Amino acid sequence: MSNFLNLTFAYMIYTAGASFFAHKQSPSIIRRGPDKPAVALTFDDGPDPYFTPHLLNILTDYKAKATFFVVGKSAQKYPDLVQQAYNAGHTIGIHTWKHRHPWLVTPWGVALDLKKCKKTLKAITGDTPRWYRPPWGCFNMGTVFWPGRFGQKTVLWSIAGKDWIHNITSQYIVKRICKNLKPGIIVLLHDHNYARGSTQTMLQALPIILDFCKINGWELVTLDGLFEEEKY
C-alpha cells in the first residue's frame, strides 16, 4: 500500500504538479505577445489533407500570416502541405509526434519525441522549429524541462476559439475571438480534429474574423513576427 501511495504521489507531481507550475509559476511559458496592434493566429493538429489547403487559401486571400503547430507524424505523411505553409511565409511549430496526452508520456519519451519532430520538420523546411506547444496545453516534468534544452520556446494561447466542439457555430467562434482581441493576443484554432464539422465551421468563421481584424487595424502575424523585437 505504501509503495502504491508513493507511486501515486510521484505521478501526481510529474503530471498535475508540472501542469500547475507551468500555468501558474513558470515565467518561460508564453501566453501573449508584446503590446502592439498585432494578432497571432495559431492552428494546431495539422497538417490535414482536406482542411489545411482550404485554410492556406483563405490566409493567402487576406495576406494574413499564421503559425501552424503540426503533429510530426502527420507532417511526415503530408510534407508538401508543411512546405506549402512554410513557403507562404507561415511559421511551423512542434505539436509532438503523435499528439499523445503529456500525462501518458515518460520524461525520456518527451525528449525522443521532440528530437524526432525537430529533425523531421527541419528536413522538410530547412529551418529548425523555434516554437513548441504541448497537446491540450498540459504538461509533465519532461515537457517543462526539455523544450528549452532543444532550443524551443513553449507557447500556449490567450484565447481559444473552441473550434474543437462538435456542432459549434461560426457565430460563436467569431464572437468569442473578436470581442477578446487585445494587443499581442495569441489565438488558438485547429486545422484538423475528429469533430470534422467543427473545423469546417472554423473555416467559415475565419474570413469574418480576418475582415474584422483588417477593419480594426489588427495585423495578422506569425509568432516569429509577434516576437521579432523580443530577446530570448
BAFI-3210 file (N, C-alpha, C; in Angstrom, 3 decimals, decimal comma, padded with zeros to 6 digits):
// residues 232
n [1|2|3|4|5|6|7|8|9|10|11|12|13|14|15|16|17|18|19|20|21|22|23|24|25|26|27|28|29|30|31|32|33|34|35|36|37|38|39|40|41|42|43|44|45|46|47|48|49|50|51|52|53|54|55|56|57|58|59|60|61|62|63|64|65|66|67|68|69|70|71|72|73|74|75|76|77|78|79|80|81|82|83|84|85|86|87|88|89|90|91|92|93|94|95|96|97|98|99|100|101|102|103|104|105|106|107|108|109|110|111|112|113|114|115|116|117|118|119|120|121|122|123|124|125|126|127|128|129|130|131|132|133|134|135|136|137|138|139|140|141|142|143|144|145|146|147|148|149|150|151|152|153|154|155|156|157|158|159|160|161|162|163|164|165|166|167|168|169|170|171|172|173|174|175|176|177|178|179|180|181|182|183|184|185|186|187|188|189|190|191|192|193|194|195|196|197|198|199|200|201|202|203|204|205|206|207|208|209|210|211|212|213|214|215|216|217|218|219|220|221|222|223|224|225|226|227|228|229|230|231|232]
n.u [000,830|001,944|003,923|002,321|000,989|003,165|003,996|001,729|001,715|004,132|003,510|001,455|002,857|004,571|002,781|000,147|001,273|003,391|001,932|000,501|002,627|003,672|001,536|000,950|003,272|005,640|007,834|008,650|006,781|004,869|002,078|001,022|001,782|004,004|003,033|001,471|-000,338|-001,158|-002,086|-001,701|-002,544|-002,908|-002,691|-003,526|-002,727|-002,636|-000,704|-003,639|-005,071|-007,440|-008,511|-006,308|-005,298|-007,523|-007,549|-005,037|-005,478|-007,421|-005,968|-004,007|-005,571|-006,277|-003,869|-002,716|-000,706|000,240|000,714|001,572|001,116|002,268|001,572|004,011|003,970|001,912|002,981|005,156|003,757|002,386|004,268|004,369|002,305|003,173|005,481|004,298|002,891|005,043|006,492|004,701|005,113|004,352|004,767|006,221|005,591|006,224|004,110|004,202|004,845|002,838|000,620|-000,031|-001,389|000,331|000,424|000,662|003,143|006,546|009,470|011,831|010,570|009,395|011,691|012,752|010,608|010,540|013,052|012,706|010,550|011,672|013,838|012,441|010,807|012,757|014,012|012,047|011,467|013,902|014,531|015,103|012,614|011,214|009,246|007,123|004,278|002,459|000,168|-003,277|-002,533|-001,352|001,013|003,980|006,744|008,773|007,961|008,074|010,789|012,388|011,898|013,234|015,871|016,237|016,095|013,606|010,832|008,159|004,787|001,543|-001,697|-003,774|-006,485|-008,935|-010,568|-012,462|-013,054|-012,988|-015,221|-018,005|-020,661|-020,410|-021,002|-020,346|-020,825|-020,495|-017,735|-016,651|-017,616|-016,482|-013,734|-013,363|-014,386|-012,541|-010,092|-006,917|-003,914|-001,154|-002,282|-002,653|-004,134|-005,928|-006,701|-007,785|-006,646|-007,279|-009,250|-011,161|-013,859|-015,189|-017,017|-016,799|-014,343|-014,744|-016,635|-015,040|-013,503|-015,441|-015,917|-013,494|-012,872|-014,557|-013,508|-010,959|-011,640|-012,710|-010,410|-008,842|-010,384|-010,290|-007,635|-005,826|-002,887|-002,132|-000,036|002,800|004,072|006,800|006,871|005,393|007,037|009,385|010,999|011,683|013,934|015,276]
n.v [-001,209|001,204|001,604|001,911|004,309|006,024|005,886|006,906|009,517|010,436|010,305|012,211|014,539|014,579|014,983|016,557|018,343|019,414|020,632|022,564|024,150|025,033|026,530|028,406|029,335|029,268|031,421|031,157|030,136|031,047|033,098|035,307|038,010|040,869|044,306|045,425|046,383|043,715|040,425|037,018|034,310|030,897|027,508|024,292|020,729|019,865|018,792|018,621|016,834|017,688|019,999|021,787|022,806|024,425|026,266|027,508|028,766|030,672|032,285|033,238|034,737|036,858|037,927|037,245|036,114|033,187|030,764|027,372|024,666|021,672|018,150|015,746|013,159|013,436|015,495|014,201|012,477|014,203|016,049|017,971|019,767|020,984|022,177|023,887|025,651|026,776|027,956|029,918|031,801|031,313|030,301|027,338|025,134|022,841|020,198|017,839|014,305|012,272|013,380|012,594|012,574|014,533|013,520|010,851|010,221|009,415|010,981|010,559|009,783|012,168|013,631|012,103|012,337|015,127|015,439|013,863|015,151|017,694|017,062|016,006|018,179|020,071|018,792|018,993|021,774|023,062|024,751|025,100|024,365|026,815|027,026|025,444|023,563|021,911|019,140|019,771|021,745|020,797|019,578|017,714|016,863|016,484|017,902|020,436|020,728|019,809|021,192|023,758|022,893|021,824|023,979|025,174|027,402|027,376|027,834|028,862|030,042|032,988|033,244|030,834|029,499|027,551|025,724|023,013|021,837|019,835|020,658|023,366|026,846|029,099|031,744|031,805|031,271|033,488|035,639|035,012|035,267|037,833|039,710|039,560|040,463|041,817|043,813|041,994|039,454|035,880|033,470|030,443|027,973|025,291|023,141|020,597|018,060|015,580|016,011|016,578|018,377|020,681|021,865|022,603|024,558|026,422|027,283|028,641|030,713|032,053|033,967|036,096|036,835|037,638|039,795|041,501|041,992|043,342|045,658|046,884|047,450|045,502|043,696|040,659|038,239|035,958|033,922|034,348|036,880|038,306|038,293|039,470|041,551|040,814|039,491|036,360]
n.w [000,000|000,804|-001,160|-003,390|-002,773|-002,719|-005,396|-006,617|-005,615|-006,688|-009,404|-009,549|-008,952|-011,149|-013,248|-012,755|-010,934|-012,421|-014,492|-013,051|-012,135|-014,618|-015,671|-013,681|-012,404|-013,944|-015,627|-018,197|-019,939|-022,635|-023,202|-024,339|-026,568|-027,098|-026,377|-028,894|-031,902|-032,994|-034,007|-033,364|-035,052|-034,396|-035,411|-034,577|-034,687|-037,365|-040,276|-042,361|-045,009|-046,152|-044,777|-044,331|-046,906|-047,709|-045,607|-045,954|-048,403|-047,700|-045,894|-047,633|-049,418|-047,789|-047,206|-044,786|-042,075|-040,220|-037,553|-037,546|-035,551|-035,861|-036,023|-035,753|-036,981|-038,864|-040,369|-041,503|-043,141|-044,835|-046,170|-048,213|-047,673|-045,333|-046,322|-048,184|-046,508|-045,123|-047,240|-047,913|-046,033|-043,452|-040,015|-038,681|-036,086|-033,324|-032,347|-030,976|-031,720|-032,024|-030,879|-028,293|-024,978|-022,608|-020,006|-020,288|-021,164|-020,807|-019,228|-020,785|-023,070|-023,898|-024,581|-026,745|-028,515|-029,064|-030,293|-032,591|-033,892|-034,312|-036,017|-038,229|-039,120|-039,703|-041,812|-043,734|-044,070|-043,883|-041,864|-038,332|-036,018|-033,881|-031,974|-029,545|-028,604|-026,175|-026,418|-025,724|-023,997|-021,707|-019,264|-018,358|-016,210|-018,019|-020,351|-019,388|-018,890|-021,184|-023,787|-023,812|-023,651|-026,131|-027,733|-028,167|-027,619|-025,371|-026,059|-025,263|-025,348|-025,679|-026,087|-026,818|-029,646|-029,355|-031,333|-031,542|-030,598|-031,161|-033,343|-032,899|-033,571|-036,307|-035,710|-032,956|-032,691|-034,042|-032,447|-029,952|-030,407|-031,637|-029,790|-027,815|-028,652|-028,152|-027,737|-028,949|-028,720|-028,661|-030,583|-030,414|-032,713|-034,941|-037,558|-037,992|-036,599|-034,761|-034,724|-037,357|-038,572|-036,995|-037,586|-040,214|-039,733|-038,432|-040,612|-041,989|-040,258|-040,178|-042,379|-041,628|-039,182|-040,034|-041,683|-039,743|-038,221|-040,109|-040,661|-038,189|-037,799|-036,911|-037,214|-038,828|-037,792|-037,684|-034,967|-034,904|-036,070|-034,187|-031,974|-032,848|-031,955|-029,497|-027,054|-026,451]
ca.u [000,000|002,841|004,543|001,278|000,784|004,361|003,951|000,639|002,184|005,146|002,817|000,737|003,857|005,065|001,749|-000,634|002,192|004,100|000,969|000,244|003,810|003,781|000,462|000,844|004,534|006,777|007,893|009,101|005,651|004,334|000,632|000,646|002,915|004,223|001,918|001,409|-001,607|-000,944|-002,747|-001,049|-003,407|-002,174|-003,535|-002,969|-003,143|-002,447|-001,491|-004,765|-005,149|-008,672|-008,701|-005,154|-005,274|-008,555|-007,082|-003,946|-006,068|-008,057|-004,916|-003,390|-006,511|-006,285|-002,478|-002,527|000,274|-000,167|001,653|000,997|001,714|001,949|001,858|005,130|003,590|001,143|003,915|005,905|002,839|001,993|005,316|004,092|001,462|004,046|006,333|003,451|002,658|006,314|006,810|003,773|005,523|003,832|005,733|005,925|005,989|006,120|002,951|004,552|004,871|001,568|-000,428|-000,405|-001,512|001,602|000,372|000,883|004,460|007,652|010,419|012,686|009,687|009,279|012,947|012,812|009,551|010,988|014,155|012,173|009,793|012,623|014,573|011,506|010,404|013,924|014,235|011,028|011,524|015,269|014,676|014,845|011,427|011,508|008,127|006,575|003,029|002,045|-001,252|-004,254|-001,951|-000,999|002,449|004,604|008,056|009,586|007,589|008,548|012,248|013,113|011,859|014,307|017,154|016,310|016,050|012,244|010,083|006,816|003,767|000,149|-002,571|-004,505|-007,909|-009,217|-011,792|-013,367|-013,494|-012,964|-016,503|-018,947|-021,851|-020,143|-021,436|-019,366|-021,109|-019,880|-016,286|-016,372|-017,859|-015,534|-012,409|-013,341|-014,642|-011,412|-008,838|-006,116|-002,556|-000,284|-003,038|-002,375|-005,426|-005,862|-007,671|-007,320|-006,908|-007,634|-009,676|-012,010|-015,220|-014,910|-017,890|-016,404|-013,256|-015,386|-017,254|-013,952|-013,149|-016,498|-015,779|-012,200|-012,893|-015,222|-012,509|-009,905|-012,229|-012,800|-009,049|-008,415|-011,138|-009,905|-006,206|-005,014|-002,017|-002,108|001,375|003,255|004,719|008,095|006,617|004,905|008,132|010,608|011,823|011,953|015,183|015,127]
ca.v [000,000|002,354|001,799|002,431|005,713|006,749|005,984|007,822|010,865|010,793|010,539|013,481|015,607|014,548|015,415|017,700|019,313|020,101|021,492|023,712|025,010|025,654|027,508|029,426|029,800|029,329|032,649|030,847|029,709|032,238|033,098|036,548|038,718|042,247|045,243|046,100|046,030|042,525|039,199|035,801|033,138|029,633|026,378|023,045|019,362|019,516|019,161|017,781|016,927|018,359|021,320|022,690|023,575|025,458|027,279|028,254|029,629|031,807|033,160|033,899|035,740|038,014|038,310|037,055|035,107|032,425|029,742|026,034|023,678|020,448|016,838|015,233|012,007|013,955|016,262|013,218|011,908|015,240|017,082|019,041|020,763|021,729|023,006|024,929|026,646|027,451|028,799|031,046|032,749|030,955|029,678|025,944|024,772|021,432|019,823|016,448|013,373|011,550|014,085|011,880|013,431|014,549|012,739|009,450|010,137|009,445|012,069|010,239|009,782|013,563|014,010|011,432|012,919|016,439|015,266|013,320|016,225|018,724|016,544|015,858|019,489|020,707|018,129|019,465|023,222|023,579|025,574|024,471|024,968|027,617|027,047|024,158|023,612|020,570|018,843|020,163|022,715|020,092|019,402|016,859|017,424|016,456|018,973|021,677|020,779|019,505|022,105|024,748|022,241|021,561|025,244|025,615|028,156|026,827|028,880|028,433|030,935|033,979|032,951|029,658|029,635|026,441|025,142|021,546|021,380|019,405|021,492|024,774|027,695|030,082|032,982|031,699|031,400|034,890|036,488|034,689|035,795|039,268|040,542|039,419|040,891|042,790|043,852|040,840|038,255|034,638|032,792|029,005|027,338|023,978|022,766|019,169|017,373|014,431|016,506|017,173|019,507|021,875|022,518|023,258|025,765|027,373|027,855|029,594|031,866|032,718|035,202|037,153|037,270|038,357|041,082|042,309|042,423|044,321|046,891|047,493|047,746|044,449|042,994|039,210|037,891|034,702|034,104|034,981|038,293|038,894|038,417|039,776|042,501|040,273|038,742|035,157]
ca.w [000,000|000,898|-002,476|-004,284|-002,442|-003,160|-006,855|-006,955|-005,302|-007,680|-010,680|-009,448|-009,068|-012,530|-014,197|-012,289|-010,332|-013,502|-015,179|-012,182|-012,180|-015,944|-015,888|-012,635|-011,842|-014,864|-016,425|-019,555|-020,758|-023,295|-023,433|-025,005|-027,118|-026,650|-026,509|-030,185|-032,556|-033,820|-033,567|-033,850|-035,186|-034,385|-035,798|-034,050|-035,009|-038,770|-041,454|-042,750|-046,471|-046,573|-044,190|-044,421|-048,158|-047,656|-044,668|-046,594|-049,432|-047,029|-045,381|-048,783|-049,928|-046,885|-046,949|-043,348|-041,686|-039,045|-037,072|-037,570|-034,658|-036,594|-035,448|-036,532|-037,804|-039,997|-041,200|-042,273|-044,127|-045,797|-046,139|-049,170|-047,025|-044,421|-047,175|-048,756|-045,462|-044,863|-048,399|-047,926|-045,002|-042,139|-039,111|-038,356|-034,738|-032,913|-031,531|-030,663|-032,841|-032,184|-030,148|-027,075|-023,809|-021,866|-018,773|-020,638|-021,793|-019,856|-019,490|-021,931|-024,230|-024,326|-025,238|-028,044|-029,337|-029,514|-031,239|-033,842|-034,535|-034,732|-037,170|-039,355|-039,626|-040,315|-043,100|-044,677|-044,328|-043,858|-040,663|-037,047|-035,388|-032,694|-031,037|-029,110|-027,840|-025,759|-026,650|-024,705|-023,072|-020,472|-019,091|-017,360|-015,890|-019,227|-021,272|-018,776|-018,917|-022,412|-024,937|-023,750|-023,904|-027,566|-028,451|-028,449|-026,626|-025,204|-026,171|-025,148|-026,097|-024,901|-026,255|-027,641|-030,421|-029,025|-032,608|-031,491|-030,073|-032,190|-033,513|-032,598|-034,670|-036,751|-034,989|-031,634|-032,850|-034,384|-031,281|-028,886|-030,737|-031,946|-028,614|-026,886|-029,260|-027,410|-028,289|-028,730|-028,366|-029,376|-030,747|-030,680|-033,603|-035,391|-038,954|-038,003|-035,381|-035,044|-034,949|-038,665|-038,845|-036,269|-038,305|-041,355|-039,194|-038,213|-041,905|-042,321|-039,365|-040,322|-043,175|-040,867|-038,200|-040,751|-042,073|-038,520|-037,886|-041,112|-040,457|-036,909|-037,762|-036,295|-038,155|-038,613|-037,870|-037,099|-033,669|-035,172|-036,275|-032,948|-031,015|-033,590|-031,225|-028,169|-026,880|-025,626]
c.u [000,859|003,492|003,548|001,050|001,970|004,368|002,858|001,053|003,208|004,512|002,092|001,695|004,334|004,066|001,042|000,258|002,937|003,170|000,664|001,415|003,891|002,753|000,509|002,176|005,647|006,768|008,257|007,969|004,954|002,836|000,166|001,912|003,047|003,054|002,006|000,175|-001,465|-001,613|-002,011|-002,065|-002,541|-003,155|-002,846|-003,478|-003,015|-001,070|-002,578|-004,971|-006,405|-008,721|-007,533|-005,080|-006,316|-008,117|-005,987|-004,478|-006,722|-007,009|-004,223|-004,285|-006,491|-004,878|-002,168|-001,500|-000,161|000,941|000,928|001,781|001,326|002,316|002,908|004,770|002,803|002,029|004,745|005,050|002,475|003,029|005,058|003,225|002,266|004,930|005,541|003,195|003,925|006,670|005,913|004,088|004,969|004,926|005,270|006,469|005,716|004,893|003,004|004,394|003,521|000,394|-000,939|-000,499|-000,210|001,590|000,594|002,274|005,538|008,596|011,315|011,858|009,497|010,523|013,051|011,798|009,990|012,103|013,646|011,383|010,716|013,365|013,674|011,142|011,572|014,224|013,250|011,256|012,942|015,553|014,400|013,637|011,776|010,467|007,602|005,281|002,619|000,559|-002,110|-003,712|-001,580|000,492|002,759|005,988|008,964|009,262|007,909|010,052|012,853|013,034|012,980|015,668|017,342|016,141|014,669|011,687|008,659|005,800|002,378|-000,722|-003,263|-006,005|-008,068|-010,542|-012,832|-013,864|-013,398|-014,311|-017,446|-020,192|-021,657|-020,589|-020,334|-019,565|-020,462|-018,372|-015,914|-016,514|-016,817|-014,167|-012,430|-013,556|-013,475|-010,080|-008,192|-004,713|-001,757|-000,991|-002,641|-003,660|-005,203|-007,036|-007,069|-007,591|-007,055|-008,171|-010,667|-013,483|-015,196|-015,768|-017,435|-015,255|-013,786|-016,048|-016,198|-013,555|-014,207|-016,372|-014,536|-012,241|-013,552|-014,254|-011,422|-010,395|-012,290|-011,427|-008,574|-009,089|-010,661|-008,397|-005,336|-004,193|-002,009|-000,697|001,634|003,794|006,097|007,921|006,172|006,049|009,445|011,538|012,184|013,256|014,928|016,463]
c.v [001,252|002,650|002,385|003,921|006,562|006,948|006,959|009,267|011,337|011,107|011,873|014,666|015,724|015,151|016,693|018,769|020,110|021,049|022,735|024,688|025,755|026,765|028,666|030,056|030,027|030,616|032,386|030,404|030,951|032,080|034,309|037,255|040,112|043,151|046,018|045,603|044,872|041,332|038,012|034,664|031,888|028,495|025,080|021,824|018,967|018,926|018,126|017,937|017,614|019,802|022,280|023,442|024,690|026,610|028,136|029,203|030,863|032,795|033,917|035,002|037,014|038,527|038,257|035,949|034,438|031,455|028,407|025,135|022,304|019,209|016,174|014,102|012,457|014,767|015,327|012,634|012,918|016,362|018,234|020,132|021,619|022,682|024,160|026,035|027,448|028,402|030,024|032,062|032,478|030,273|028,264|025,629|023,308|021,224|018,334|015,539|012,710|012,222|013,266|012,863|013,385|013,713|011,250|009,212|010,264|010,610|011,790|010,139|011,183|013,989|013,393|012,013|014,258|016,330|014,793|014,392|017,291|018,300|016,471|017,210|020,228|020,098|018,636|020,920|023,771|024,445|024,761|025,124|025,637|027,432|025,640|024,402|022,200|020,349|019,190|021,223|022,114|019,786|018,191|017,451|017,468|017,587|020,347|021,838|020,740|020,551|023,143|024,153|021,940|022,828|025,741|026,432|027,598|027,965|028,257|029,404|031,893|033,712|031,753|029,841|028,570|025,706|023,632|020,977|021,022|020,288|022,930|025,607|028,680|031,403|032,972|031,912|032,846|035,781|036,268|035,310|037,316|040,135|040,508|039,863|042,006|042,792|042,597|039,542|037,077|033,817|031,321|028,559|026,024|023,783|021,257|018,796|016,286|014,803|017,292|018,401|020,788|022,601|023,201|024,562|026,828|028,053|028,851|030,868|032,691|033,971|036,369|037,719|038,096|039,716|042,029|042,855|043,519|045,668|047,631|047,673|046,742|043,751|041,507|038,699|036,487|034,973|034,720|036,484|038,993|039,183|038,850|040,724|041,994|039,478|037,570|034,484]
c.w [000,000|-000,456|-003,470|-004,038|-002,893|-004,672|-007,307|-006,722|-006,335|-009,031|-010,652|-009,548|-010,508|-013,512|-013,730|-011,670|-011,382|-014,258|-014,349|-012,233|-013,510|-016,128|-014,895|-012,232|-012,868|-015,695|-017,880|-020,482|-021,314|-023,554|-024,227|-025,475|-026,573|-027,015|-027,822|-030,928|-033,531|-033,169|-034,178|-033,864|-035,189|-034,642|-035,399|-034,810|-036,477|-039,000|-041,766|-044,258|-046,982|-046,082|-044,433|-045,746|-048,199|-046,747|-045,300|-047,667|-048,811|-046,529|-046,515|-049,327|-049,085|-046,585|-045,449|-043,113|-040,391|-038,658|-037,012|-036,611|-035,187|-035,789|-036,341|-037,466|-039,027|-040,933|-042,078|-043,391|-045,216|-045,815|-047,099|-048,559|-046,053|-045,228|-047,784|-047,735|-045,190|-046,004|-048,483|-046,829|-043,628|-041,317|-038,762|-036,964|-034,445|-032,029|-031,190|-031,882|-033,099|-031,476|-028,966|-025,917|-023,012|-020,594|-019,021|-021,219|-020,724|-020,168|-020,691|-023,215|-024,782|-025,101|-026,630|-029,016|-029,917|-030,542|-032,596|-034,605|-035,100|-035,996|-038,406|-039,959|-040,271|-041,676|-044,156|-045,064|-044,453|-042,651|-039,405|-036,397|-034,070|-031,597|-030,767|-028,344|-027,461|-026,044|-025,440|-023,732|-021,735|-020,449|-018,217|-017,097|-017,120|-020,178|-020,693|-019,008|-020,321|-023,530|-024,947|-024,040|-025,387|-028,402|-028,803|-027,280|-026,575|-025,209|-026,070|-025,948|-025,136|-024,943|-027,177|-028,358|-030,143|-030,274|-032,641|-031,019|-031,221|-032,163|-033,046|-033,794|-035,053|-036,018|-033,608|-031,722|-033,129|-033,155|-030,200|-029,160|-030,874|-030,710|-027,627|-027,478|-028,447|-028,008|-027,935|-028,437|-029,249|-029,386|-031,091|-031,546|-034,092|-036,880|-039,101|-036,637|-035,753|-035,155|-036,252|-038,962|-038,173|-036,961|-039,556|-040,912|-038,926|-039,520|-042,378|-041,493|-039,678|-041,196|-042,442|-039,820|-038,880|-041,233|-040,877|-038,137|-038,836|-040,886|-039,208|-036,739|-037,058|-037,381|-037,813|-038,855|-037,340|-035,700|-033,834|-035,346|-035,005|-031,985|-031,675|-032,852|-029,830|-028,166|-025,955|-025,460]
res [m|s|n|f|l|n|l|t|f|a|y|m|i|y|t|a|g|a|s|f|f|a|h|k|q|s|p|s|i|i|r|r|g|p|d|k|p|a|v|a|l|t|f|d|d|g|p|d|p|y|f|t|p|h|l|l|n|i|l|t|d|y|k|a|k|a|t|f|f|v|v|g|k|s|a|q|k|y|p|d|l|v|q|q|a|y|n|a|g|h|t|i|g|i|h|t|w|k|h|r|h|p|w|l|v|t|p|w|g|v|a|l|d|l|k|k|c|k|k|t|l|k|a|i|t|g|d|t|p|r|w|y|r|p|p|w|g|c|f|n|m|g|t|v|f|w|p|g|r|f|g|q|k|t|v|l|w|s|i|a|g|k|d|w|i|h|n|i|t|s|q|y|i|v|k|r|i|c|k|n|l|k|p|g|i|i|v|l|l|h|d|h|n|y|a|r|g|s|t|q|t|m|l|q|a|l|p|i|i|l|d|f|c|k|i|n|g|w|e|l|v|t|l|d|g|l|f|e|e|e|k|y]
***
